[in-house]
Amino acid sequence: MAEPLIRIENVVKQYTRDTQVLTVLDGLSLEVEKGDFVALMGPSGSGKTTLLNLVAGIDRPTSGRILVGADEVSSMGEGALAKWRSEHVGFIFQLYNLVPVLTAFENVELPLLLTRLSRAERRKQAETALSVVGLSDRLDHYPRQLSGGQEQRVAIARAIATDPTLLVADEPTGDLDAKSGEEILVLLERLHAEFGKTIVMVTHDPKAAARAHRLVHLDKGVLKEDVRAKGEKGEIGIAAAAAIAAGK
């Protein structure tokens, strides 16, 4: 087994609404190995997006610890956490979150502006990232000139441009048609298989979860099932993902 990259130790996450305390994650413990491709599934309100945000350093747990590599993310201050995210996490969102007045190249270059890279080095990395996602011929196109699938590929190029330790994806195919969604899943598989990227993906879609190599099912903030794929390709499979999603 590979070494754990992510260690989630007895994590509780609660929100207070007026006088009511809502427990979203309830004593959750989980490890994710370096180079793994994990799908988080569960019904609405199960805590999967909250867990993703905690792992990515967007939010903090109420109690418990989260470690990514040697870094205890859950105990960092805001400044340290912002720096850590920029160096270690690539974000892929359902709605792309591209800046409409910037070209594809400029969108991908954006996170590199926070680094000490020279202009020439930034250009090389941004062009390489766009090449990886198959958009070398779209560098100067604005988001409005691209299809939804192409926009998501630009977003993925932006996520990998800094060569992050971890890729987090929140419903990456949720706003795409079937063909474009399939292309994005193939791309994520490639990033995992060829480039060794550790990917944690939230999805409600069994077809997307089927591409992962491990499926973690949450319900009411509790880990219900943790399944690792078998076989040559190491994928979960649609039937198994659908059964787990349905709680069978």
HELIX and SHEET records of a PDB file:
HELIX    1   1 LYS A   48  VAL A   55  1                                   8    
HELIX    2   2 VAL A   73  SER A   75  5                                   3    
HELIX    3   3 GLU A   78  HIS A   88  1                                  11    
HELIX    4   4 ALA A  104  GLU A  109  1                                   6    
HELIX    5   5 LEU A  110  LEU A  114  5                                   5    
HELIX    6   6 ARG A  119  VAL A  132  1                                  14    
HELIX    7   7 SER A  136  ARG A  138  5                                   3    
HELIX    8   8 PRO A  143  GLN A  145  5                                   3    
HELIX    9   9 GLY A  148  ILE A  160  1                                  13    
HELIX   10  10 ALA A  178  ALA A  193  1                                  16    
HELIX   11  11 PRO A  206  ALA A  209  1                                   4    
HELIX   12  12 ILE A  238  ALA A  245  1                                   8    
SHEET    1   A 4 GLN A  20  GLU A  33  0                                        
SHEET    2   A 4 PRO A   4  ARG A  17 -1                                        
SHEET    3   A 4 SER A  63  VAL A  68 -1                                        
SHEET    4   A 4 ASP A  71  GLU A  72 -1                                        
SHEET    1   B 6 VAL A  89  ILE A  92  0                                        
SHEET    2   B 6 LEU A 166  ASP A 170  1                                        
SHEET    3   B 6 THR A 198  VAL A 202  1                                        
SHEET    4   B 6 PHE A  37  MET A  41  1                                        
SHEET    5   B 6 ARG A 214  ASP A 219  1                                        
SHEET    6   B 6 VAL A 222  ARG A 228 -1                                        
END                                                                             
